[in-house]
Amino acid sequence: MTIHQTHAPTVLVEIDGPILVVTINRPQARNAIDRATSQAIADAMDRLDSDPQFAVGIVTGAAGHFSSGMDLKAFLAGERVELDGRGLAGICETPPAKPLIAAVEGYALAGGCEIALACDLIVASNEARFGIPEVKTGLIAGSGGLVRLPQRVPRQIAMEYALTGRLMTAAEAHHFGLVNTLTEPGQALDAARDLAREIAANAPLSVAMTKRIVNEAGGWPADEVWTRQRALLEEIVASEDAREGARAFSEKRRPNWRGQ
């Protein structure tokens, strides 16, 4: 397998077959997010969604930390680090349509935790720490922390961590269901790649639609759930990949997905 890598000032983008790996690369600032970094991540997410080569994305941080969140120095200097319509890191308000995995080492704090929460799955080192401590600095977790954390862990637990600003250990995050997989230190990205390859082996249209339904179905009116799902199901049933999947199963071979 050939891996090609391109570099941006604050973000590294690596192509690993069907996986797009995006690394926040500001170790001198514990990978804090300024506007340039938000834009670079947003550009990478656009590439993930628009290029049929890619099935899954991974977001991680350089030098043993995920992200400490919004760059407070940039904030104090008057910089607006969020992007209009997309939020912090270009994903907190508008995540990509394709699956996105957070590979977390070290600290995922404040906006860093909110970036992880904007991802569909989280793989974390057992030494990782999560938290939305904005109340300690006169702010609130307005980039999705207060919205998504109660969706991922029990409401009372989310409320406790949000009101106290206390950090959550990786073991606690795994216990409450926030983290999918725990690894030894330094192995989160490798484990995230393994998970991404397992997802990428599946039909791309099916994967994207599955993510969409899981994310949207909770907001559908009860009397419209099956009608809405049926309409989306028909799109998949009518696809060439659905026919290819059936042929491959009957012929006892691996399917050749075309994303059509």
C-alpha positions as a printed Julia matrix, in Angstrom:
260×3 Matrix{Float64}:
   0.0     0.0    0.0
   1.35    3.39  -1.02
   0.79    6.33   1.27
   1.13    9.84  -0.13
   1.33   12.84   2.17
   0.78   16.54   1.57
   1.44   19.32   4.02
  -0.38   22.48   5.03
   0.91   24.97   7.63
  -1.3    23.76  10.48
  -2.81   20.56   9.11
  -1.33   17.38   7.61
  -3.43   15.43   5.13
  -2.47   11.82   4.43
  -3.96    9.52   1.83
  -4.04    5.91   3.03
  -5.95    4.08   0.3
  -9.66    4.75   0.95
  -8.89    6.61   4.19
  -8.18   10.34   4.49
  -6.19   11.04   7.65
  -6.26   14.65   8.86
  -3.77   15.62  11.58
  -4.05   18.89  13.49
  -0.44   20.03  13.49
   0.08   22.86  15.97
   2.0    21.06  18.72
   3.45   24.31  20.06
  -0.13   25.32  20.95
  -1.34   21.82  21.92
  -3.1    21.73  18.57
  -5.37   24.65  19.39
  -7.63   25.75  16.55
  -7.19   29.12  14.89
  -9.09   30.23  11.79
  -6.48   28.94   9.34
  -6.68   25.51  10.97
 -10.48   25.53  10.84
 -10.31   26.34   7.14
  -7.71   23.66   6.42
  -9.78   20.98   8.17
 -12.91   22.15   6.33
 -11.05   21.86   3.02
  -9.98   18.33   3.93
 -13.58   17.39   4.8
 -14.76   18.74   1.44
 -12.13   16.56  -0.2
 -13.31   13.54   1.8
 -16.91   13.99   0.69
 -16.26   14.94  -2.93
 -13.63   12.35  -3.9
 -15.04    8.83  -4.47
 -11.6     7.41  -3.65
 -12.26    8.07   0.03
 -14.67    6.07   2.16
 -13.75    7.18   5.67
 -11.94   10.06   7.36
  -9.84   10.15  10.51
  -9.07   13.26  12.56
  -6.17   13.17  15.01
  -3.6    15.47  16.6
   0.17   15.71  16.36
   2.74   15.15  19.1
   0.66   13.13  21.53
  -2.33   15.45  21.96
  -5.64   15.69  20.13
  -6.56   19.35  20.61
  -6.91   21.88  23.41
  -9.75   23.57  21.51
 -10.12   27.14  20.35
  -6.91   29.16  20.27
  -7.58   31.66  23.06
  -4.73   33.92  21.92
  -6.36   34.18  18.5
  -9.72   34.79  20.2
  -8.29   37.61  22.33
  -6.72   39.11  19.23
 -10.18   39.38  17.69
  -9.93   36.42  15.35
 -13.14   34.48  14.66
 -11.9    30.92  14.54
 -15.27   29.36  13.58
 -16.37   29.24   9.96
 -19.82   30.53   9.03
 -22.23   27.62   8.71
 -19.56   25.09   9.62
 -18.36   26.05  13.07
 -15.11   25.22  14.84
 -12.65   23.22  12.74
 -15.13   23.36   9.88
 -16.97   20.27  11.19
 -18.66   21.08  14.51
 -21.78   22.5   12.87
 -21.56   20.62   9.57
 -19.79   17.26   9.8
 -19.01   15.41   6.56
 -21.5    13.0    5.02
 -18.96   10.18   5.09
 -17.97    8.49   8.35
 -15.39   10.3   10.46
 -13.32    8.75  13.26
 -11.49   10.67  16.0
  -8.17    9.12  17.04
  -7.44   10.68  20.42
  -4.15   10.73  22.31
  -3.59   13.04  25.26
  -6.06   15.86  25.77
  -9.29   16.52  23.87
 -10.48   19.59  25.75
 -13.1    22.27  25.14
 -13.29   22.69  21.36
 -11.01   19.67  21.03
 -13.6    17.55  22.79
 -16.29   19.1   20.6
 -14.34   18.14  17.48
 -14.2    14.56  18.76
 -17.94   14.69  19.48
 -18.57   15.85  15.9
 -17.01   12.59  14.71
 -19.05    9.41  14.37
 -16.68    7.14  16.27
 -13.89    7.72  18.8
 -10.78    5.6   19.33
  -8.71    6.74  22.3
  -5.56    5.92  24.19
  -6.23    4.8   27.73
  -4.3     7.87  28.85
  -6.55   10.3   26.92
  -8.63   12.91  28.72
 -11.87   14.54  27.56
 -13.58   17.63  28.88
 -15.68   20.73  28.22
 -14.24   23.07  30.88
 -15.48   26.29  29.27
 -17.37   27.31  32.42
 -13.98   27.72  34.09
 -13.01   30.44  31.61
 -16.29   32.35  31.42
 -17.47   30.65  28.23
 -19.81   27.8   27.33
 -19.23   24.74  25.15
 -20.99   26.34  22.21
 -19.4    24.29  19.44
 -21.57   21.25  20.06
 -20.45   20.05  23.47
 -23.69   20.92  25.24
 -25.74   19.48  22.38
 -23.85   16.29  21.59
 -22.5    15.13  24.96
 -26.01   14.41  26.35
 -26.66   12.39  23.17
 -23.57   10.22  23.76
 -23.63    9.68  27.55
 -26.45    9.7   30.13
 -27.92   13.18  30.57
 -27.06   13.41  34.27
 -23.45   12.47  33.56
 -23.23   15.04  30.76
 -24.71   17.68  33.05
 -22.19   16.94  35.79
 -19.16   17.24  33.51
 -20.56   20.33  31.77
 -21.35   22.19  35.0
 -18.15   21.31  36.85
 -15.75   21.49  33.92
 -14.18   18.3   35.27
 -12.09   16.11  32.96
 -13.29   12.65  31.96
 -10.73    9.85  31.81
 -10.6     7.56  28.79
 -11.79    4.68  30.96
 -14.81    6.71  32.1
 -15.52    7.8   28.52
 -15.42    4.16  27.4
 -17.64    3.09  30.31
 -20.28    5.68  29.42
 -20.16    4.76  25.72
 -18.46    7.92  24.45
 -15.35    6.03  23.29
 -15.69    3.0   21.04
 -12.22    1.53  21.46
  -9.44    1.97  24.03
  -5.81    1.4   23.1
  -2.4     1.55  24.68
  -0.7     4.97  24.49
   0.49    5.8   20.99
  -1.78    3.26  19.29
  -5.02    5.21  18.82
  -4.32    6.15  15.2
  -3.39    2.6   14.21
  -6.58    1.27  15.79
  -8.59    3.99  14.05
  -7.07    2.94  10.71
  -8.12   -0.66  11.38
 -11.67    0.47  12.14
 -11.7     2.7    9.06
 -10.58   -0.17   6.81
 -13.39   -2.35   8.16
 -15.91    0.37   7.29
 -14.3     1.07   3.91
 -14.77   -2.57   2.87
 -18.53   -2.01   2.8
 -20.7    -0.46   0.08
 -20.06    3.31   0.11
 -23.65    4.34  -0.67
 -24.92    2.03   2.06
 -22.41    3.39   4.57
 -23.27    7.02   3.83
 -27.02    6.35   4.0
 -26.64    4.35   7.21
 -24.86    7.29   8.84
 -27.54    9.67   7.6
 -30.43    7.61   8.97
 -28.77    7.0   12.34
 -28.16   10.75  12.69
 -31.57   11.92  11.44
 -34.08    9.3   12.55
 -34.21   10.52  16.15
 -35.77   13.77  14.95
 -38.38   12.2   12.69
 -42.04   12.33  13.84
 -43.11    8.91  15.09
 -45.83    8.55  12.45
 -43.34    9.31   9.63
 -40.41    7.1   10.6
 -41.13    4.21   8.25
 -42.28    6.41   5.38
 -39.11    8.48   5.54
 -36.85    5.48   5.89
 -38.61    3.67   3.04
 -37.89    6.56   0.66
 -34.2     6.47   1.55
 -34.12    2.68   1.38
 -35.47    2.79  -2.16
 -32.47    4.87  -3.22
 -30.16    2.12  -2.0
 -32.22   -0.78  -3.37
 -32.17    0.86  -6.82
 -28.39    1.24  -6.82
 -25.95   -0.79  -8.89
 -24.04   -1.59  -5.7
 -27.12   -3.35  -4.27
 -27.22   -5.63  -7.31
 -23.47   -6.16  -7.15
 -23.71   -7.08  -3.48
 -26.35   -9.71  -4.23
 -24.34  -11.12  -7.15
 -21.16  -11.26  -5.09
 -22.95  -13.04  -2.26
 -24.43  -15.65  -4.59
 -21.09  -16.13  -6.39
 -19.17  -16.35  -3.1
 -16.75  -13.56  -3.99
 -15.83  -10.12  -2.7
 -18.0    -7.36  -4.16
 -16.58   -4.71  -6.46
 -18.24   -1.54  -5.19
 -18.66    1.37  -7.62
 -20.54    3.82  -5.41
 -23.4     3.9   -7.91
